[in-house]
């Protein structure tokens, strides 16, 4: 099997057991004597977030003292994520912790906050509140107890289980496409980091996308991004080639993710975990991955071929792909599926695996 690509990027300075790296950059925010962090539209303290421009912010009214921090769920390029329990309600939550004295991480956090509190869509991870204390920001999010699609793929690899079926992949794709359609058409945002680690599941059968710190809002549907952020293994050719990109780059990333689900391994053979330039050359110069004719339906193979068109203008939009025959043939009205039961079985299987290194 080809080696699984890393899902979390670079390690963060903020560690679960160690002190926060308080390396200073010239401040572009203010801290009041009462311990309130103020930056652009936000005022954040131990009692939560408010919008200084008068906009309403939907939140639970949490207090940092009410949160019992539990195990680490993951480390990303810009944050540490911990499971937490809200003591008064005994509700489990996910808390993303970011050092505000690191400018790049702070700016990414503010982008994510702006997306989270302005987006209300059932297949996006829910935002509950944001708290500030002693140099660290705590974004309080819905806890997805089924883990991520990356966890599913890792469990399948380690147990020798068969890859996900077309039916399950179609259900996943439909939910992710609905989320991307909302981000692209309603919010004019490119996610920019679509990958298995950012597709989350819960025991109720919900499938949601997360991690909006890299998302970019476009003023119009024709505007293009020119920045280079995200996880290289899932980036589109135009992004890796340093060209402007837009919504179609998310479609490529989804296509690579679904091929990985179908094959049970990352599709580019050059990926070794560290050989970036070989991987870059393969994505830019080789034909895009295809699904074997003998193993998959014509509808699924055509869906993937459209997602992985090398030219971005040749890729359908998320809205168009929601009407693709591959999605329609597995619609709930035709092929109902108990996703909650599926996630429960995956969770039981993952409990038998060793912890992540």
N, C-alpha and C positions, 0 to 999 in steps of 0.2 A: 504493500500500500504506500501511496505517496504520503509524505509527512503532512500533518494537519497544519495549516497556517496559524500563526499566532493571532489571537483574537483581541488582545488587550494592549498592544503597542508597547510603548516604553513604560518602565516602572516610574512611579511617582515619588516625589520627595516626601510626601505626607505618608507616614507609615503607621500601621495599626499599633505598634508597640513602642515606637520611638517618638521623639519630639517633632514638631512642625518645623520645616525649613523656613526660617523667617527672613530669607534673603530679600532685601528691600530694593524696590525700584522707585523712581520718582513718583510720589503719590498723585493719582488723578481722581481721588475720592476724599471724603472727609470722615473723620471719626469724632463723634461728639464726646463730651466728658461722661455722658451716661452710657457710652458704649454702643452707640447707634452708627452703623455704617451707612453712608449716603453716597450714592453714585447715580448720576443721570436720573432715571425715573424711579429709583428705589430708595427706600429707607428701611433698613433691616437691623433687628436686634434680637435679644433673647426671647422676646414675645412674638416675633414673626415679622412678616413683610407688609409694608404699606406702599402705595404708589404716591410719590410726592406731587405728581401732576394732577391728582384728583381722580384718576381712573380706578375703577373697582378691581380688586384682586381677590379672586375666589380662594379662600383658604380655611383651614380648620380652626385657627386660633390656638395653635400648639404653643407649648412652652418647653424650652430646652430641658429644664429640670424634670419634665414629665417623661422624657425619653430614656429608656434603658438600652444602652448600646450593647449589641450582641456580636455574633461572628462576622468576620469579613466576607463579603460576597464576591468582591473582585477589586482589582486595581487597574486603573486605566491610565492613559497618557496624561490626564489632567485631574484625576480625582481618586479617592478611595471610597468604596461603597460598602456600607455596613447594614446588616439587618438590625432593626431596633424595635422595641416594644413600647407602645404608648400606654403607660401604666394605668391611667384612669379608665381607658376603654378596653385594655388588653388587646389592642389592635396591632398586628405586625406591620411594619413599614420598612421601606428602603431609604437609607439616608446617604446622600452623596456629600462628601466632605472635601472642601477645596480651600487651600491656603490663599487668602486674598492678597498677600504681599508678593505673590508671583503674578506679574502683569499678564502674561499670556494665558495663564489659567483663569485669572479673574475675568478677563475679557470674554473668554469662552463661556464661563459660568453665566455672565450677564446675557450673552446671546441665548443660552439655554433657558434662562429665566424668562426672557422676553417671549420665547416660543411657548414655554409651558403655560404661562398664565394668560396668554391670549388665545390659546388653542383649546377648544372643547370638542373632542371627537372620541367616540367610544373605543377606537382601536389604537389610541395613543396612551402611553402610560400616564396615569393621572398625577397631577401636581397637588400637594396638600398644603405646603407652607415652605418658607425659607427663614432660617434663623442665623444670627451672627453672634459669635462669642470669641474673644481673645485671639483674633487673627484668622479664624476659620469660619467659613460659611457652610451651613448645613441645609442642603436641599432635601426636603422630605417628600418622598414619592410613594406611589402605590407599590406594595410588595407583590411581586409575581412569583408565587411559590413553586411554579413548575420549572423555574430556571430559564435558560436561554436555548435557542436552537443550537448554539455551539456546544452546550452541555449534552444535548440529545445526540449530536454527531460524535462527540467524544465517547459517550456511553456505548453507542453502537460499534465504534471501532474497537474499544477495549473488551467488549464481550463477544465480538465476532458476529453480532446480529446483522440481519439483512438491512440494507438502506431503507429509507422511508418509501412507502408505496406511492404510486401516482395519486391515489385518492387523497392521502394525507398531504402530499405536496400541493395538490390543487387547492385544498382548504387553506393551507398556509398562504399560498400565493394570493388567493382571493382577499384575505384579510389585509395582507401587506399592501396589495394594490389599492384597496379602499383607503388605507392610510396615506399612501403616496398621492393618490388622487386628491385627497383633501389638502395635503400640504402643497401640492403643485398648483391646483386650480383655485383653491380658496385662500390660501395663505401666500401663494407665490414664493414658496421656499423649496430649495434643494436640500435634501437631508445631508448628503455628502459623506455619510459613513454607514451606508446600508451593508450589513454583514450578519452572519449568524449570531454573533454575540449581542446584537442590538434588536433581535427579534425574540420577545419574551412570551412565556406561556404561564397560565395559572390553572389551579385545580378545578376551576369552573368551566374550563375549556376555552377561555379567551386567549387571543393571540394579539399582541400589541407591539408596536415599535417604540424604541427609546433612544436616549442619548442625542439630544438636539444641540449640543454645544458647538458642533461644527456646521450646523445648518446656516444657510445664507438666504436672506430675504431679497428677492428681486423686485425692482420697482414695476416691472411689466413682464409679461410672459416671453418677451423677445430678448430681455436682457440676459447677459451671460456672465458667469463667474470667471475670475482669472487667478484665483488663489489655489494653493496646493496643500490641502489638508485632508486627513482621512486615513484609512487603512489601505496601503498600496496593493495588497493582494486582490482586493475587490474593486480597485479603481478602473474606470473605463479607459480605453486607449487615448482618447482626446485629453483626458486629465494627465495621464502619465506622460504624454507627449508635450505637455505644457501649453496646450491650446485652450481657448475659452470653452466653457462647458455650461450646460444648463440641466433641465429636468431629465433629459435622456441619460445622463450619467448615472442617476439612481436606478434606471431600468437595467442598464448593464450590470450593476452591482447585484441587483435582485436575480438576474439571470445566472450569474456565477454562483450565487448562494444556492439556487434551486438545483443546478447541476451537481453541486457538492452533496446536496440532500439525496439526489437520485443515485449517484455513484458510490456514496459513502466515503468519498475522499476529495480533496481539492483537485480540480481538473487539470491544472498546469503542472506537468511532470518536472519542470525545472526548479520548482520551489523546494528549497532545502531548509528553509527557516532563516538563512542568512545570505544566500546568494541573490541579492536584490537585482543586480544588473542582468543576470541570466533571466530572471523572471520578467524584468522590464522588457528585454528583447523579445521574449516569447509572446507576451501580451501584445506588443506593438507589431510584431512581424509575422507571427504564425497565424494560420486560420483560427477562428474562435472555436472553443470546445463544442463538440456535438454529442448527442446521445446515440448509443448503438441502436441500429434499426431493429435488430431482433428482440430487444429488451423493452422497448417503450413504444407507446402509441404514436401514430403519425401526428395527432393533435399536440401531444406534449413536445415532440421533437420540433414541430413548427413553432410552437410558443417560444421555446428556448432559442431557436434560430433567429426569431424576430427580436428578442431581447438582446441577443449578442451580435447584432449587426455591427460591423466595425465602424461604419459611418453613423454618427449620432442622428442625423436627419432620417435615417432609414429605420430607426426604432420607433415603434408605436408609443403613444402616451399611456400612462396608467389607466386613464379613462377608456381608451380604445382596447387595452388588453383585458379589461374586465368583461368585455363582450367576446373574447376569443373563444373558439370552440373548446379548447382545453378547460377553461374555467366553467363554461356552460355545461359541459358533459358531466361535471361532478358537482353541479349546483345542489344545494340542500334539498330542493324540491324533487330532485331526481335520484340523488345518492346521499341520503342522510347519513350522518356519521357522529358518533358520540366522542367528541374531542375531549371532554372531561375525563372519560374513562381511559382514553389513550394517554393523556398526561399523567393520570394516576399510575398507570402501569410503568411509564417511563420513570416516574419519581421513585417507585419501588426498585427499579433496576439500578438507578443511580446511587441509591443508598448502599449498594453492595460494592461500589467502586472505591478505590483509594482516593484520598483527598488530592486536590490539584497541587502540583509542586509550587 
